[in-house]
Amino acid sequence: MSELKPEILEIQGQKDTFFTPTVHFDATKGYCLLEGESYLENTWEFYERLCNWLRAYAETGRPLTFDFKMTYFNTSSSKGILEILLVLKEYQERGGDLTINWYYPEEDDDILEEAEDFIEDTQLEIKLIPIPEAI
């Protein structure tokens, strides 16, 4: 189906006028990480690139672990994250072995509620993992 061959996709997170999350997608290890803050100028372009990588990876049929470690994201980024989750759901429905972990600061009810909404919207099994606040 896709001509893309997923390898490693790295995007260094940045905080400036806009916030870009850190991305580490590694096809050799079957591991993806989306971490940090997401408040982007070209949200759709950014998340579409991630979704395209995931679609190509899904065609390999190999297991995948996806860790979300987001501390903030705006509404348009939320739509991008939902799109990622829908791509992952499609992969799982086609028999893909998928683990999704959602790490959140234990005192941040907003990020937890967002994750719970994603679970409700996608019906994916997402493990919610609280991260203790730093002392």
Secondary structure as the mmCIF struct_conf table of DSSP 4:
data_model
#
loop_
_struct_conf.conf_type_id
_struct_conf.id
_struct_conf.beg_label_comp_id
_struct_conf.beg_label_asym_id
_struct_conf.beg_label_seq_id
_struct_conf.end_label_comp_id
_struct_conf.end_label_asym_id
_struct_conf.end_label_seq_id
STRN STRN1 ILE A 8 ILE A 11
STRN STRN2 GLN A 14 LYS A 15
BEND BEND1 ASP A 16 PHE A 18
STRN STRN3 PHE A 19 THR A 20
STRN STRN4 THR A 22 ASP A 26
TURN_TY1_P TURN_TY1_P1 ALA A 27 GLY A 30
STRN STRN5 TYR A 31 SER A 38
STRN STRN6 TYR A 39 TYR A 39
BEND BEND2 GLU A 41 ASN A 42
HELX_RH_AL_P HELX_RH_AL_P1 THR A 43 ALA A 58
TURN_TY1_P TURN_TY1_P2 GLU A 59 THR A 60
STRN STRN7 LEU A 64 PHE A 73
HELX_RH_AL_P HELX_RH_AL_P2 THR A 75 GLU A 93
TURN_TY1_P TURN_TY1_P3 ARG A 94 GLY A 95
STRN STRN8 LEU A 98 PRO A 105
TURN_TY1_P TURN_TY1_P4 GLU A 106 GLU A 107
HELX_RH_AL_P HELX_RH_AL_P3 ASP A 109 THR A 122
STRN STRN9 LYS A 127 ILE A 131
HELX_LH_PP_P HELX_LH_PP_P1 PRO A 132 ALA A 134
#
